[in-house]
Amino acid sequence: MSRSWTRVLLLALSLALAGSGCARPRGTEARYHCPMHPTYLSERPGDCPICGMRLVPVERASPATPATRYVCPMHPEVVTAQPGRCPHCGMKLQPLAPAPALQAKENLVGGADQSKGRIADGEKAPPASHRGAPPQEPSPQVALHGYAPVTLDHHTAVRSGIQTTEAVWGSLGHAIRAVGVVVPDERRLVHVQTKVSGWIERLYANATGQWVRQGEPLLELYSPELLAGQEEYLRAQALAQQLATSPWEESRQRAVQLAEAARRRLLLLDVPEELLSQLDTSQTPSRTVTLMAPATGYLLNKNAFSGQRVEPGMELYTLADLSQVWVEAEFYEQELGGMGLGLPATIILPYAPGRVLAGRLSFLYPTVDPQTRTVRGRLEVANPHLELKPGMFAHVELAVNPQEGVLIPDTAVVDTGARQVVFVEEEPRVFAPRQVTLLRRSQGKALIGKGLDPGERVVTRGTFLLDSESRLRAALVQSRGGGHDQAHH
């Protein structure tokens, strides 16, 4: 029995020694980390104290085949074996720190100099520029609030129909279009009035729109005041003839001056010179006085009728010379920046689309219409054939001087109202939002002043798809706790 117990004790002792030799030493147990926060490590399983997720074992690379993994700084759950960009936010993936045991082996093989560049477990790897890579020029991209870069694979880009084109340097003119109204030239309007009271006994110009020449009769007016003025002139003229042989020089001069004053008074009351010459010959006053046309033009307004009583200052006719007219058009406030007096303009008539008239911008009114928020502009247009008639609508087009800048198709610009955004293909199928300064749009093209360089490729088709995807990814980053500065690193 003693020998049996001795054998059992020896066997148990050998098994204990074998078990103790195969057990893991303290400090080499498998560690655990959080999938959302790889920097948090633990020696025992459990939950992450930051986000509450279940800890998973740390995968260690074999010393024979050391593998470098890459992680997104904004999305730690994105871990790949190959370098590239994050599919969520488009940021460049950073190399993940290797395991401590592998670092110790590398330091042992590489020597003391390599130990200085060792990265502590859980720290982020420094960017390539800090590891001896050549410095890169700062990108002209402007960080946009609410946007994030978009990375698409080949099949997704093809199915989305995304097309790009190259931005070029050039000049772009601008055409401002508006609808104008033809009005008479105010400098060529003549208002016909009387300076005495009386009655109209006969009308010569008796139809609105009638064309009259300067000096032609308009109407015959009976005026007691003009009749009395003629009789006064005849008496003063007879007195001057009687005193022509007077020995007193002063009396002769006063009689002559009295006759000249009576004649001048009739002329100031618009009595024609022909009537005064006839009065000198016949020595008989005329019952009616003929009112002549003071200018050549069309009768736009006619307020004179046969038998009508007229008073001084009453407007009887309005004459307009339509050989030159005005075209008044209304322009929006944002269009005033490129406008200036003297700009050439073209006028197209609705009833004659092929007929083009030339004019120039001669005046801009100093006030803004508070209801339409527009400014009236005046164009002077020659009208020798009376093609432009007052009250007619006309299409006006102003040619603004061309301006230089970066030219891209108009469809590449996404206008949000507060800013203009384009998507630049910085790398194959990597599209970054870029805020630009839009100078003008015309002829299907957009002129960019800032934010874009010639030679860069911009998206011309599928911009709204990229815009919604970029906003969605930026919103996801923000909901996960990332800031906008990090999203647009």
VOGU-3710 file (C-alpha; in Angstrom, 3 decimals, decimal comma):
1> msrswtrvll> 0,000/0,000/0,000  2,831/2,359/0,763  4,325/1,818/-2,681  0,925/2,484/-4,355  0,409/5,727/-2,502  3,949/6,729/-3,331  3,288/6,209/-7,038  0,046/8,236/-6,863  1,789/11,142/-5,142  4,621/11,156/-7,688
11> lalslalags> 2,122/11,122/-10,572  0,141/14,037/-9,092  3,322/16,011/-8,482  4,478/15,521/-12,090  1,097/16,629/-13,435  1,186/19,762/-11,274  4,682/20,607/-12,439  3,653/20,089/-16,078  0,581/22,279/-15,654  2,546/25,054/-14,045
21> gcarprgtea> 5,070/25,018/-16,861  2,376/25,313/-19,545  0,337/28,066/-17,844  0,447/31,646/-19,225  2,643/33,970/-17,197  1,117/36,986/-15,566  0,850/39,983/-17,839  0,558/37,999/-21,112  -3,164/37,293/-20,933  -5,236/38,097/-24,013
31> ryhcpmhpty> -6,360/41,730/-23,832  -9,703/43,155/-24,937  -10,615/46,418/-26,703  -13,754/48,365/-27,705  -14,718/48,204/-31,430  -15,780/51,871/-31,288  -12,821/53,046/-29,177  -9,731/50,954/-30,071  -7,613/53,012/-27,708  -9,422/51,501/-24,688
41> lserpgdcpi> -7,760/48,195/-23,678  -8,624/45,825/-20,873  -7,134/42,586/-19,485  -10,518/41,007/-18,913  -13,787/40,900/-20,902  -16,620/43,285/-20,127  -18,299/46,447/-21,450  -16,721/49,669/-22,687  -17,120/52,422/-20,058  -17,381/55,050/-22,849
51> cgmrlvpver> -20,077/53,673/-25,141  -21,194/50,489/-23,341  -20,336/48,121/-26,234  -19,099/44,579/-25,521  -15,284/44,293/-25,510  -13,743/41,965/-28,102  -10,360/40,217/-28,001  -7,449/42,009/-29,599  -6,267/40,297/-32,762  -2,489/39,954/-32,696
61> aspatpatry> -0,427/39,591/-35,782  1,926/36,667/-36,105  5,602/37,614/-35,775  6,271/35,741/-38,970  3,747/37,774/-40,941  3,462/41,241/-39,390  0,312/42,907/-40,855  -0,343/46,623/-40,666  -3,976/47,613/-40,312  -5,489/50,989/-41,200
71> vcpmhpevvt> -8,215/52,795/-39,303  -10,303/55,918/-39,941  -9,684/58,666/-37,332  -13,341/59,652/-37,505  -14,860/56,143/-37,735  -12,751/53,749/-35,625  -15,004/50,838/-36,602  -13,601/51,061/-40,150  -10,461/48,895/-40,057  -8,903/47,567/-43,279
81> aqpgrcphcg> -5,750/45,758/-44,271  -5,079/48,078/-47,202  -4,486/51,871/-47,236  -7,168/54,067/-48,743  -10,008/56,376/-47,711  -12,899/55,963/-45,344  -16,128/55,010/-47,179  -18,145/57,197/-44,765  -16,340/60,519/-44,679  -13,596/60,154/-47,296
91> mklqplapap> -10,710/60,800/-44,894  -7,385/59,053/-45,463  -6,982/55,929/-43,313  -4,166/56,000/-40,760  -1,977/52,991/-39,861  -2,952/51,310/-36,612  -0,199/50,794/-34,020  1,207/47,210/-33,994  1,091/44,975/-30,925  3,673/45,647/-28,136
101> alqakenlvg> 5,311/42,227/-28,513  5,847/42,824/-32,225  7,218/46,306/-31,528  9,731/44,894/-29,073  10,891/42,355/-31,640  11,253/45,039/-34,325  13,186/47,280/-31,950  15,429/44,378/-31,065  16,166/43,699/-34,729  16,403/47,311/-35,823
111> gadqskgria> 18,645/48,570/-33,046  18,504/51,485/-30,673  17,816/54,102/-33,387  14,543/52,506/-34,384  13,366/52,371/-30,770  13,041/56,146/-30,815  10,267/55,964/-33,428  8,205/53,412/-31,491  4,495/54,245/-31,226  2,840/53,488/-27,918
121> dgekappash> -0,063/51,102/-27,995  -3,350/52,970/-28,369  -1,846/56,164/-29,866  -2,631/57,426/-33,382  0,058/57,161/-35,986  1,464/60,544/-37,039  0,721/61,762/-40,578  3,063/60,882/-43,409  4,492/64,387/-43,528  5,864/63,870/-39,996
131> rgappqepsp> 7,629/60,673/-41,055  9,862/62,206/-43,691  7,391/62,499/-46,621  7,762/65,634/-48,778  5,516/68,503/-47,606  2,403/69,147/-49,622  0,900/72,496/-50,556  -2,268/73,434/-48,703  -5,405/72,544/-50,575  -7,606/75,446/-51,711
141> qvalhgyapv> -10,612/73,600/-50,355  -12,736/75,584/-47,919  -14,247/73,706/-44,975  -17,995/73,646/-45,505  -20,385/73,414/-42,634  -22,717/70,480/-43,198  -20,721/68,782/-45,995  -18,341/65,828/-46,126  -16,248/64,262/-48,921  -17,813/61,372/-50,832
151> tldhhtavrs> -15,938/58,275/-52,006  -17,654/55,963/-54,514  -16,575/52,694/-56,019  -16,426/52,208/-59,771  -19,783/50,491/-60,156  -21,619/53,031/-57,997  -20,110/55,950/-59,917  -21,129/54,361/-63,235  -24,662/53,594/-62,092  -25,079/57,118/-60,715
161> giqtteavwg> -24,190/58,620/-64,093  -21,599/60,980/-62,623  -19,666/62,941/-65,227  -16,795/65,373/-64,766  -15,139/68,041/-66,859  -11,976/70,108/-66,545  -12,082/73,725/-65,420  -10,393/76,137/-67,813  -9,335/79,768/-67,725  -11,245/82,125/-69,989
171> slghairavg> -13,519/85,127/-70,276  -17,288/85,257/-70,185  -19,560/88,029/-71,324  -22,938/88,639/-69,827  -26,269/89,558/-71,343  -28,927/91,251/-69,228  -32,394/90,696/-70,627  -35,496/92,642/-69,729  -38,836/93,719/-71,136  -39,129/97,374/-72,073
181> vvvpderrlv> -41,931/99,749/-72,919  -41,675/102,326/-75,700  -42,415/105,879/-74,539  -42,007/109,238/-76,326  -38,845/111,209/-75,816  -39,847/113,825/-73,240  -37,444/116,330/-74,784  -39,418/116,148/-78,037  -42,855/116,749/-76,535  -44,669/120,079/-77,161
191> hvqtkvsgwi> -47,811/121,154/-75,295  -50,045/123,611/-77,179  -51,902/126,085/-74,929  -53,603/129,451/-75,245  -52,603/132,634/-73,419  -55,966/134,319/-73,730  -59,564/133,322/-73,222  -61,932/132,829/-76,113  -63,942/130,375/-78,199  -62,817/127,863/-80,828
201> erlyanatgq> -64,652/128,571/-84,065  -62,812/126,203/-86,426  -60,517/123,168/-86,068  -57,870/122,214/-88,596  -56,165/119,474/-86,488  -59,196/117,537/-85,380  -58,020/113,916/-84,909  -55,740/112,247/-82,369  -52,644/110,805/-84,021  -52,717/113,295/-86,881
211> wvrqgeplle> -49,304/114,345/-88,146  -48,770/118,106/-88,535  -45,885/120,258/-89,675  -44,484/123,246/-87,908  -46,345/126,407/-88,991  -49,505/124,654/-90,136  -52,844/125,939/-88,700  -54,336/124,103/-85,760  -57,481/126,118/-84,994  -59,182/129,528/-85,314
221> lyspellagq> -59,885/131,299/-82,027  -62,225/134,212/-81,362  -60,924/136,229/-78,449  -62,248/139,655/-77,406  -58,852/140,362/-75,869  -57,026/139,764/-79,151  -59,597/141,833/-81,049  -59,110/144,721/-78,634  -55,355/144,354/-78,968  -55,584/144,712/-82,764
231> eeylraqala> -57,691/147,836/-82,500  -55,239/149,316/-79,972  -52,381/148,593/-82,345  -54,178/150,304/-85,237  -54,865/153,441/-83,153  -51,269/153,599/-81,950  -50,092/153,234/-85,530  -52,422/156,048/-86,699  -51,197/158,304/-83,862  -47,605/157,687/-84,860
241> qqlatspwee> -48,399/158,705/-88,430  -50,100/161,944/-87,261  -47,162/162,941/-85,071  -44,602/162,067/-87,715  -44,571/165,788/-88,808  -44,660/167,193/-85,277  -41,866/169,632/-84,412  -41,437/167,988/-81,020  -39,048/165,051/-81,257  -40,131/163,595/-77,930
251> srqravqlae> -43,775/163,360/-79,052  -42,789/161,589/-82,250  -40,666/159,020/-80,394  -43,386/158,256/-77,817  -45,968/157,675/-80,551  -43,645/155,273/-82,353  -42,830/153,434/-79,101  -46,535/153,107/-78,322  -47,207/151,450/-81,701  -44,258/149,091/-81,284
261> aarrrlllld> -45,456/148,091/-77,789  -48,938/147,273/-79,080  -47,446/145,146/-81,871  -45,100/143,337/-79,485  -48,013/142,571/-77,129  -49,904/140,839/-79,943  -46,857/138,772/-80,831  -46,472/137,670/-77,204  -50,092/136,502/-77,253  -49,197/134,136/-80,143
271> vpeellsqld> -50,740/136,280/-82,905  -49,024/135,127/-86,133  -46,676/137,527/-87,947  -48,666/137,039/-91,128  -51,798/138,369/-89,408  -49,967/141,531/-88,269  -48,637/142,117/-91,781  -52,160/141,754/-93,126  -53,389/144,145/-90,420  -50,812/146,769/-91,472
281> tsqtpsrtvt> -52,061/146,525/-95,056  -55,824/146,325/-94,545  -56,030/148,492/-91,400  -58,980/146,270/-90,402  -58,833/144,007/-87,305  -59,504/140,282/-87,813  -62,337/138,735/-85,842  -60,554/135,400/-85,301  -56,906/134,535/-84,871  -55,389/131,340/-86,322
291> lmapatgyll> -53,209/129,308/-83,917  -50,235/127,672/-85,707  -48,363/124,430/-84,850  -45,184/125,294/-82,916  -43,406/122,042/-83,924  -43,624/119,017/-86,183  -45,028/115,818/-84,784  -48,003/113,629/-84,025  -51,018/114,681/-82,003  -50,842/112,368/-79,005
301> nknafsgqrv> -53,533/114,235/-77,046  -56,383/116,413/-78,380  -58,523/118,398/-75,967  -59,836/120,992/-78,459  -63,356/120,911/-79,923  -65,266/123,264/-82,169  -67,274/125,834/-80,196  -65,386/125,102/-76,996  -64,520/127,931/-74,618  -60,858/128,003/-73,661
311> epgmelytla> -59,020/129,704/-70,818  -55,377/130,742/-70,482  -53,137/127,760/-69,722  -55,597/125,140/-70,988  -53,789/122,342/-72,849  -55,319/121,876/-76,278  -52,839/119,551/-78,024  -49,751/117,451/-77,220  -47,317/117,112/-80,110  -44,602/114,422/-80,111
321> dlsqvwveae> -41,662/113,985/-82,444  -41,300/110,182/-82,681  -38,208/110,130/-84,890  -36,370/109,214/-81,663  -38,033/107,435/-78,735  -37,171/106,012/-75,334  -37,389/102,379/-74,270  -37,770/102,085/-70,511  -36,889/98,698/-69,021  -36,791/97,466/-65,425
331> fyeqelggmg> -33,675/95,722/-64,114  -33,237/93,784/-60,884  -30,971/95,045/-58,127  -28,440/92,220/-58,503  -27,952/93,124/-62,175  -26,811/96,676/-61,519  -23,219/95,678/-60,730  -22,235/95,170/-64,374  -24,310/98,012/-65,806  -23,064/101,418/-66,801
341> lglpatiilp> -24,193/104,332/-68,911  -23,380/103,977/-72,575  -23,711/100,190/-72,750  -24,838/99,024/-76,195  -28,246/97,409/-76,314  -30,332/95,533/-78,837  -34,098/95,867/-79,107  -36,191/93,109/-80,642  -39,808/93,765/-81,529  -42,411/91,091/-80,761
351> yapgrvlagr> -44,089/91,419/-84,139  -40,773/91,305/-86,050  -38,455/88,713/-84,404  -35,826/89,044/-87,113  -35,671/92,829/-86,886  -33,033/94,107/-84,445  -32,675/97,774/-83,493  -29,629/99,273/-81,831  -29,622/101,621/-78,855  -27,643/102,692/-75,800
361> lsflyptvdp> -28,330/102,906/-72,098  -28,562/106,634/-71,454  -29,944/106,907/-67,925  -30,634/104,905/-64,761  -33,275/106,235/-62,428  -31,938/106,986/-58,926  -34,747/105,177/-57,068  -35,864/101,561/-56,648  -39,463/100,500/-57,042  -40,433/99,262/-53,537
371> qtrtvrgrle> -42,959/96,773/-54,921  -41,002/95,102/-57,728  -37,493/95,847/-56,331  -36,350/96,950/-59,778  -34,625/99,995/-61,209  -35,809/101,637/-64,413  -33,316/102,229/-67,167  -33,748/104,447/-70,211  -32,513/103,571/-73,686  -32,407/106,058/-76,578
381> vanphlelkp> -33,341/104,490/-79,895  -33,562/106,096/-83,316  -36,977/105,543/-84,908  -36,918/107,009/-88,423  -39,450/104,538/-89,856  -41,778/104,661/-86,839  -41,256/100,969/-86,070  -41,338/101,691/-82,349  -44,681/103,070/-81,269  -45,440/104,476/-77,803
391> gmfahvelav> -46,908/101,833/-75,511  -45,348/98,922/-77,396  -43,465/96,158/-75,585  -39,934/95,301/-76,715  -37,299/92,769/-75,691  -34,158/94,510/-74,422  -30,735/92,906/-74,150  -27,714/94,688/-72,694  -24,232/93,417/-73,541  -22,051/93,619/-70,411
401> npqegvlipd> -18,278/93,675/-70,866  -16,638/90,208/-70,598  -14,782/89,261/-67,409  -11,951/86,748/-66,929  -11,914/83,818/-64,516  -12,267/80,028/-64,274  -14,940/78,659/-66,605  -17,023/75,575/-65,807  -20,415/74,344/-67,039  -23,354/75,962/-65,304
411> tavvdtgarq> -24,679/72,554/-64,221  -21,634/72,034/-61,971  -22,720/74,739/-59,522  -25,100/73,864/-56,683  -26,648/77,100/-55,458  -27,946/76,767/-51,895  -29,030/80,393/-51,716  -26,397/81,427/-49,180  -23,406/79,972/-51,049  -22,368/78,184/-54,242
421> vvfveeeprv> -20,799/74,724/-54,055  -19,039/72,520/-56,620  -17,737/68,969/-56,223  -14,099/68,498/-57,202  -12,666/65,076/-58,058  -9,459/65,265/-56,023  -8,667/61,577/-56,594  -10,326/58,936/-58,783  -13,940/58,653/-57,540  -13,186/60,837/-54,498
431> faprqvtllr> -15,370/63,954/-54,632  -14,796/66,831/-52,218  -17,238/69,747/-51,805  -15,757/73,139/-52,546  -17,263/76,553/-51,894  -16,668/78,966/-54,764  -17,331/82,610/-55,594  -19,661/82,818/-58,571  -19,149/85,951/-60,656  -21,747/85,462/-63,373
441> rsqgkaligk> -23,725/82,917/-65,363  -24,304/83,142/-69,094  -24,535/80,951/-72,197  -24,666/77,753/-70,133  -21,382/78,526/-68,386  -20,405/79,794/-64,946  -17,501/82,149/-64,209  -15,716/81,373/-60,929  -13,637/84,006/-59,174  -12,329/82,123/-56,117
451> gldpgervvt> -12,246/78,555/-54,824  -11,326/76,710/-58,019  -8,156/76,453/-60,114  -7,812/75,728/-63,837  -7,133/72,055/-64,529  -9,234/70,685/-61,666  -12,087/68,368/-62,593  -15,566/69,219/-61,396  -18,736/67,158/-61,454  -21,167/68,332/-64,135
461> rgtflldses> -23,727/65,536/-63,907  -24,975/63,956/-60,704  -24,250/67,023/-58,564  -27,527/66,811/-56,647  -26,875/63,141/-55,869  -23,451/64,001/-54,459  -24,888/66,989/-52,606  -27,442/64,855/-50,767  -24,897/62,105/-50,065  -22,366/64,627/-48,749
471> rlraalvqsr> -24,921/66,225/-46,437  -26,067/62,819/-45,205  -22,547/61,676/-44,367  -21,807/64,940/-42,587  -24,977/64,503/-40,537  -23,962/60,953/-39,593  -20,547/62,165/-38,474  -22,120/64,881/-36,362  -24,618/62,460/-34,801  -21,752/60,193/-33,763
481> ggghdqahh> -20,063/63,014/-31,893  -17,674/64,282/-34,577  -17,259/67,996/-35,097  -17,327/69,798/-38,407  -13,667/70,598/-38,164  -12,888/66,892/-37,942  -15,320/66,031/-40,722  -13,555/68,468/-43,067  -9,987/67,759/-42,028
//
